[in-house]
Amino acid sequence: MAMAKRAAPYGEGDITLTRVFDAPCELVWKAWTDPKMMAQWFGPRGFTNPICELDVKVGGSLRIVMRGPDGTDYPMKGEFLEVVPLERLVFSNIATDSQGKHLLEGETTVTFFETDGKTILTVTSHAVGLVPIAPQMLAGMEAGWSQSLDKLETLARSSARAGTRHDA
């Protein structure tokens, strides 16, 4: 079930990013579906995730609280709309304020494709701004996702190396 299209009183944002990870698909998938792994890379540089809860099944919820370098918390929630292991994740993503008011509402699709031991990952995200601060948040979408994927690349590389060492 796709999210209903909402009016965008404060703008819309769309990004599509593709990265090739020098790691098997199973490891990259796990980085997206294991809350302990996702907490290590999700969010822009300098951000941590003191809360990262994932129930990876259709209809399952996700809840992440990103903490900025200045200590400000940025909560988000969503629901898994499609889960095809090692191939595709689709989830709604809703940025909220500390009272739970929706600031942005969006949907993200992540596809995984393994070739020659590497994983081609594509992230497509669409968001609709619902409050006056939203245009600023939308303007940071591409940078935020790019920095997240940079952190994921570092984690995948180190995890793949560690896995290789353990198998030897």
N, C-alpha and C positions, 0 to 999 in steps of 0.2 A: 504494500500500500504506500504510494508516494504521498508526500506532504501536499496539502492543498496550497495552491498558489495564493500568496497574500499580497495585498497592495503594499507598495514600498514607499511610505510617506517620507522616509529619510534615506532613500537611495538603495541601490542593490550592488552586490559585488559578485564577480565570477572569477575563478582561477582554475587553471589546469596546469599541473606540474608533473613531469615524468622524470624519474631517476632510475639509474641502473645501479643496483647494489651488488657488491662482490660477496654475495652470501646466498645460500640456498633459500628457496621460497619458504620452506617450512620455518626457518629462523625469522624471516621478515614478517611472515604471518603471525608468528608468536609475539613479535614485538608490538603488533597491533591488537592482540587479543588477550595477552597476559597483563593484568593490571600492574604487576611489579615491574615488568619490562617497559610498558608504556609510560609509567611514571618517570622513567629515567630519561626520556627523550621528548615527550610531548611539550609543546609550547616554545616560544622564542628563546633565544640565548639569554641566560641569566635567570630564567624562570624555573621554578620547581613545582612539583605537584604533590602537596601534602595529602590530597584526597584523589584517588584514582580507582573508581569502581566500575567494572565492566561485567555485564551479564550477556555474553555474546551468543545470542539466539534471536530469531525473529520475534519481535515484541519485547525483547530484553532491554534493560535500561543501561545507560552510561551516565556517569557523574564524575566530573573532574573539577577540581579547584586548582587553578594555576595561581601561583604566588609570584608576584613581580619582585624584582631586586629591591624595591623600596618597601616590601612587606605587604603591599596591597593584594587582596585576593580577587581573582576573576573566576567566578563560578560558571560552569556550563553543564548542560544536561542534554540528554537526547534519548533516542530509541533506535535500536537496530531494526531496519526495515528489510534487509536482505543479508543473508549470511551463506556464502558458498565457500566452504573451506578451501584454502590455498588458491582461491580465484578472485573472490569479490566480497567486499563489505559495503553496505549502504546504511547510513545512519542519519537521523535528524540531529542537528546541533543547534542548541539554543543558548546564547549567552544571556545570563541573568545578572541582576544586581543582588546585593546581599539580602534583599527582601523577597527575591524570587521573581521580580518583574522582568519580563522579556525585553531585552535590548536589541538583540538580533535573532532572527530565526533562519535556519538554513538546512541544507542537505548536502552531505558529502558522500562521494562514491570513491572507493579505493579498489583498484584492480591490481592483481599480482600475476606475473607470467615468468616462469623460469625457463632459461635457456643457457645451456653450457655451464650450469652451476651458479649462474648469476640470476638476480631477480629484477625484472623490469616492473617498476611500481608507478602507477599513475593515480594521482589524487585530483579529483574534480570537485570543487566546492562552490555552492551558490548560497548567498546570504541576502536577507532583506532587513534593512534598518527600520527600527520601530520607534526610536527616541532621538532627540536632537544630537546626542553624542555619537550616534551611529555612523555618520559619514567619516568621522575620524577613525573609528574601529574598522570600517570597511576598507579605508585607505591602507591599513596595516595588514590586511589579509594575506597578500602575496608574500610580504616579508616574513610574517609570522609562520606561514606554512613552510616557506623556504628554509628558515632557521630551524624549524622542527625537523625537517627532512635531513638537514645537515647533521643534527644531533643523532637522528636515527641511523644515518650512514656510519657515524663513528661507532655507535653501539653495535651495529650489525657487523662491522669489520672486526671489532675486538671480540665479539661473541663467536664469530666464524673462526677466527684464529684460535681462540680458547678451545672450541669444539674440535678443531683439527688436532690440536696438541693432545686432547684427552683421548682421541681415537687412535693415535699413533702407538 
